[in-house]
Amino acid sequence: MIDNEQLKLSILMPVRNEGVNIKIMLKILEAVLEVKHEILIIHDDPSDDSIDIINHLHSKYPYVKLVLNNLGKGVVNAIKKGIEVSSGEYILIFAVDEVGPVLAIDDMIALLDDGCDFVSCTRYAYGGRRLGGSYIGGVLSRYSNRIFRLLSGTALTDSTTGIKMFKKNIMNRIQLEAKPVGWAVVFELAIKCQLLEFKLGEVPIISIDRLFGGKSTFKLGPWVKEYLRWFWWGVKHLHSIKNKQKIIIKHPTQFN
């Protein structure tokens, strides 16, 4: 068992019937990660097919824990619950169906060790790429991030990626208000961390969505509505501080 007092990293994985992906992802993470860590599999439904898989693998991965999200359905509530029960110094929000970002974890930890408070991955700069997933979702993501950066002056090149790592203690200053629609909460986090003038880092990734199958929860109408709400909220609030100093670190990666 991992001594909680020595935990460096808590990985939060919101799931919805991701049993197939979880088995593969746990093998990959075990091979890559060297820091003391825990993996929190956060589910909304006691009948989720991820539960039987984790119970079956418990003896092999004792640092993997099932967490029932009793705060309300959706990624935002899963993240809140995960942070509440986590033991790590650093928190990583991670999508169980994406393989590419695993290679960025060490770079993200290094940036936090070097003084950053919040690190976001990017699929759209410094060699980062997005592969797979919904075509419409991919187009909307790329161009909305580009327009958002132009209008708001955000320091981040990919505000909406779900792969974020941050120091747990910064959450004492952030109130998450996104609705439980898609992954809009990570967009909210990217905006609020800049408004609070946290030191930022960014790491490029090759994002491969749904490499191992499963079913995407992407729904065009509700997702666009909630993302647009944070888009305009971010433009309004970040624009007012766009002339202030912003610190962003581009960490060297395998893409350079």
C-alpha positions as CSV (number, residue, x, y, z in Angstrom):
1,M,0.0,0.0,0.0
2,I,1.1,3.6,-0.6
3,D,1.7,5.7,2.4
4,N,-0.7,8.6,2.0
5,E,1.7,11.1,3.8
6,Q,4.1,10.6,0.9
7,L,1.7,10.8,-2.0
8,K,2.8,13.1,-4.7
9,L,0.0,12.7,-7.1
10,S,-3.7,11.9,-7.1
11,I,-5.1,11.0,-10.5
12,L,-8.8,11.7,-10.9
13,M,-10.6,9.7,-13.5
14,P,-14.3,10.3,-13.9
15,V,-15.9,7.3,-15.6
16,R,-19.1,6.1,-17.2
17,N,-18.9,2.4,-18.2
18,E,-15.2,2.5,-19.1
19,G,-14.4,-1.0,-18.0
20,V,-12.5,-1.9,-21.2
21,N,-10.4,1.3,-21.2
22,I,-9.6,1.1,-17.5
23,K,-7.8,-2.2,-17.8
24,I,-5.6,-0.9,-20.5
25,M,-5.0,2.5,-19.0
26,L,-3.9,1.0,-15.6
27,K,-1.3,-1.1,-17.3
28,I,0.1,1.9,-19.1
29,L,0.2,4.1,-16.1
30,E,1.9,1.4,-14.0
31,A,4.6,1.2,-16.6
32,V,5.2,4.9,-16.9
33,L,4.7,6.5,-13.4
34,E,7.5,6.4,-10.9
35,V,6.1,8.9,-8.4
36,K,4.0,7.9,-5.4
37,H,0.4,8.1,-6.6
38,E,-3.1,7.0,-6.2
39,I,-5.7,6.6,-8.9
40,L,-9.3,7.5,-8.0
41,I,-11.9,6.0,-10.3
42,I,-15.0,8.2,-9.8
43,H,-18.4,6.9,-10.8
44,D,-21.9,8.2,-10.6
45,D,-23.8,4.9,-10.8
46,P,-23.3,1.8,-8.5
47,S,-24.1,-0.3,-11.6
48,D,-21.2,1.1,-13.7
49,D,-19.3,-1.6,-15.4
50,S,-16.0,-0.1,-14.2
51,I,-16.7,-1.2,-10.6
52,D,-16.4,-5.0,-11.2
53,I,-13.2,-4.4,-13.2
54,I,-11.6,-2.4,-10.4
55,N,-12.7,-4.9,-7.7
56,H,-11.3,-7.7,-9.7
57,L,-7.9,-5.9,-10.1
58,H,-7.7,-4.6,-6.6
59,S,-4.9,-7.0,-5.5
60,K,-2.8,-6.1,-8.5
61,Y,-3.4,-2.3,-8.1
62,P,-4.0,-1.5,-4.4
63,Y,-3.4,2.2,-5.0
64,V,-6.5,2.3,-7.3
65,K,-9.6,3.3,-5.4
66,L,-13.3,3.4,-6.3
67,V,-15.1,6.6,-5.4
68,L,-18.9,7.0,-5.6
69,N,-19.7,10.5,-6.6
70,N,-22.6,11.4,-4.3
71,L,-22.5,15.1,-5.1
72,G,-24.6,14.9,-8.3
73,K,-24.0,13.5,-11.7
74,G,-21.4,14.8,-14.2
75,V,-17.7,15.5,-14.5
76,V,-17.8,18.7,-12.5
77,N,-19.2,16.9,-9.4
78,A,-16.9,13.9,-10.0
79,I,-13.9,16.3,-9.9
80,K,-15.2,18.0,-6.7
81,K,-15.7,14.6,-5.1
82,G,-12.3,13.4,-6.2
83,I,-10.5,16.4,-4.8
84,E,-12.4,16.1,-1.6
85,V,-11.2,12.5,-0.9
86,S,-7.7,12.8,-2.6
87,S,-4.5,12.5,-0.6
88,G,-1.9,13.8,-3.1
89,E,0.0,17.0,-3.1
90,Y,-0.8,17.4,-6.8
91,I,-4.1,16.7,-8.6
92,L,-4.3,15.4,-12.2
93,I,-7.6,15.4,-14.0
94,F,-7.4,12.7,-16.6
95,A,-9.6,11.1,-19.2
96,V,-9.5,7.3,-19.1
97,D,-9.9,6.9,-22.9
98,E,-6.8,9.0,-23.9
99,V,-3.4,7.4,-24.1
100,G,-1.2,10.2,-25.5
101,P,-1.3,12.4,-22.4
102,V,0.3,9.7,-20.2
103,L,3.7,10.7,-21.7
104,A,3.2,14.3,-20.5
105,I,2.7,13.5,-16.8
106,D,6.3,13.7,-15.9
107,D,6.7,17.1,-17.6
108,M,3.6,18.4,-15.8
109,I,4.9,17.3,-12.4
110,A,8.3,19.0,-13.2
111,L,6.5,22.3,-13.9
112,L,4.7,22.1,-10.6
113,D,7.9,21.2,-8.9
114,D,9.5,24.3,-10.5
115,G,6.9,26.6,-9.1
116,C,3.8,26.5,-11.3
117,D,0.5,26.2,-9.6
118,F,-1.6,25.0,-12.6
119,V,-0.5,23.1,-15.7
120,S,-2.6,22.5,-18.8
121,C,-1.8,20.3,-21.8
122,T,-2.2,21.6,-25.3
123,R,-3.2,19.8,-28.5
124,Y,-2.8,22.9,-30.6
125,A,0.7,24.3,-30.1
126,Y,4.4,23.3,-29.7
127,G,3.8,20.1,-31.7
128,G,0.7,19.0,-29.9
129,R,-2.0,17.2,-31.9
130,R,-5.5,15.9,-31.6
131,L,-6.4,12.5,-33.3
132,G,-9.6,10.6,-33.3
133,G,-12.9,11.4,-31.6
134,S,-15.9,13.3,-33.1
135,Y,-15.0,15.3,-36.3
136,I,-17.4,18.1,-35.4
137,G,-16.2,18.1,-31.8
138,G,-12.6,18.4,-33.1
139,V,-13.3,21.3,-35.4
140,L,-15.3,23.2,-32.8
141,S,-12.5,22.6,-30.2
142,R,-9.6,23.8,-32.4
143,Y,-11.3,26.9,-33.7
144,S,-13.1,27.9,-30.5
145,N,-9.8,27.8,-28.7
146,R,-8.1,29.9,-31.4
147,I,-10.9,32.5,-31.3
148,F,-11.1,32.5,-27.5
149,R,-7.4,33.2,-27.3
150,L,-7.7,36.1,-29.8
151,L,-10.7,37.7,-28.0
152,S,-9.8,37.1,-24.4
153,G,-6.0,37.3,-24.4
154,T,-5.8,34.0,-22.5
155,A,-2.2,32.8,-22.0
156,L,-3.2,29.1,-22.7
157,T,-3.4,27.7,-26.2
158,D,-5.8,25.0,-25.3
159,S,-8.1,26.0,-22.5
160,T,-10.6,23.2,-23.1
161,T,-8.4,20.1,-22.9
162,G,-9.5,17.8,-20.1
163,I,-5.9,17.1,-19.0
164,K,-5.0,19.5,-16.2
165,M,-2.7,19.2,-13.2
166,F,-2.5,21.6,-10.3
167,K,-1.5,21.9,-6.7
168,K,-4.3,20.7,-4.5
169,N,-4.1,23.8,-2.2
170,I,-5.2,26.2,-5.0
171,M,-8.7,24.7,-4.9
172,N,-9.2,26.5,-1.6
173,R,-9.5,29.7,-3.7
174,I,-11.7,28.3,-6.6
175,Q,-15.4,27.7,-6.5
176,L,-16.4,25.5,-9.4
177,E,-19.7,26.6,-10.9
178,A,-19.9,24.8,-14.3
179,K,-23.0,22.8,-15.0
180,P,-22.7,19.0,-15.2
181,V,-22.4,19.1,-19.0
182,G,-19.4,17.5,-20.7
183,W,-16.0,18.7,-19.5
184,A,-16.8,22.4,-19.4
185,V,-15.4,22.5,-15.8
186,V,-11.9,22.3,-17.2
187,F,-12.6,25.4,-19.3
188,E,-13.8,27.1,-16.1
189,L,-10.6,26.1,-14.3
190,A,-8.4,27.4,-17.0
191,I,-10.1,30.8,-16.9
192,K,-10.3,31.2,-13.1
193,C,-6.6,30.2,-12.5
194,Q,-5.6,33.1,-14.7
195,L,-8.0,35.5,-12.9
196,L,-6.4,34.5,-9.6
197,E,-2.9,35.1,-11.2
198,F,-1.7,31.6,-10.5
199,K,1.6,30.7,-12.2
200,L,0.8,28.7,-15.3
201,G,2.5,25.9,-17.3
202,E,1.6,24.3,-20.6
203,V,2.8,20.9,-22.1
204,P,2.0,19.7,-25.6
205,I,0.4,16.3,-26.1
206,I,-0.7,14.0,-28.8
207,S,-4.3,13.4,-27.9
208,I,-5.8,10.1,-29.2
209,D,-9.4,9.9,-28.3
210,R,-11.2,6.6,-27.9
211,L,-8.3,4.5,-29.1
212,F,-9.7,1.4,-27.3
213,G,-13.4,1.8,-28.0
214,G,-16.2,2.7,-25.6
215,K,-18.9,5.3,-26.3
216,S,-18.4,9.1,-26.3
217,T,-20.7,11.2,-24.2
218,F,-20.4,14.1,-26.6
219,K,-23.8,15.8,-27.3
220,L,-23.5,18.8,-29.6
221,G,-26.4,21.0,-28.3
222,P,-25.9,20.9,-24.5
223,W,-22.1,20.9,-24.8
224,V,-22.0,23.9,-27.1
225,K,-24.4,25.9,-24.9
226,E,-22.4,25.3,-21.7
227,Y,-19.0,25.9,-23.4
228,L,-20.3,29.1,-25.0
229,R,-21.4,30.3,-21.6
230,W,-17.8,30.0,-20.3
231,F,-16.4,31.3,-23.6
232,W,-18.1,34.6,-23.2
233,W,-17.6,34.7,-19.4
234,G,-13.9,34.2,-20.0
235,V,-13.7,36.8,-22.8
236,K,-15.4,39.4,-20.5
237,H,-13.2,38.7,-17.4
238,L,-9.9,37.9,-19.0
239,H,-10.1,40.8,-21.4
240,S,-10.2,43.2,-18.4
241,I,-6.7,42.0,-17.3
242,K,-5.1,41.2,-20.6
243,N,-2.4,43.9,-20.2
244,K,-1.3,42.5,-16.9
245,Q,1.7,40.2,-16.7
246,K,1.0,36.5,-17.3
247,I,3.6,33.8,-16.7
248,I,3.5,30.7,-18.8
249,I,6.2,28.1,-19.2
250,K,6.6,25.9,-22.2
251,H,8.4,22.8,-20.9
252,P,10.8,21.0,-23.2
253,T,9.2,17.8,-24.5
254,Q,9.8,15.0,-27.0
255,F,8.2,17.2,-29.7
256,N,11.1,19.7,-29.7
